Amino acid sequence: MKKPKSEGVQKAGDLPLGFTAQPGSTVAFKTGDWRSVRPVLDKEKCVYCGFCYYYCPDGTYEDMGKDEKWYKVDLNFCKGCGICAQECPKKAITMTLEEV
């Protein structure tokens, strides 16, 4: 017996890379509240290379500008994956346990 085809449902392989069900919908849902660790920046070690900004899969880093010379993480959306800390060449970012 043939399975009925669900209308509007696509296979993951059929979707374009970087697909979001409703464009802009991720801004409406703060996804950072379920992480167990958070990135903490040591501004003294930071060399303003931008690796945290470029490697963050959720785009949670904001460039604070050439006067400040550091990047700020938006903890409302950071999921605590630790990629920023792993990629930081100066180890200026450490992952710290969240306090409950």
Secondary structure, DSSP 8 states (H G I E B T S, - for coil): ------TT---GGGS-TT--SSTTHHHHS--GGG-SEEEEE-TTT-----HHHHH-TT--EEE--TTT--EEE-TTT-----HHHHH-TT--EEEEE---
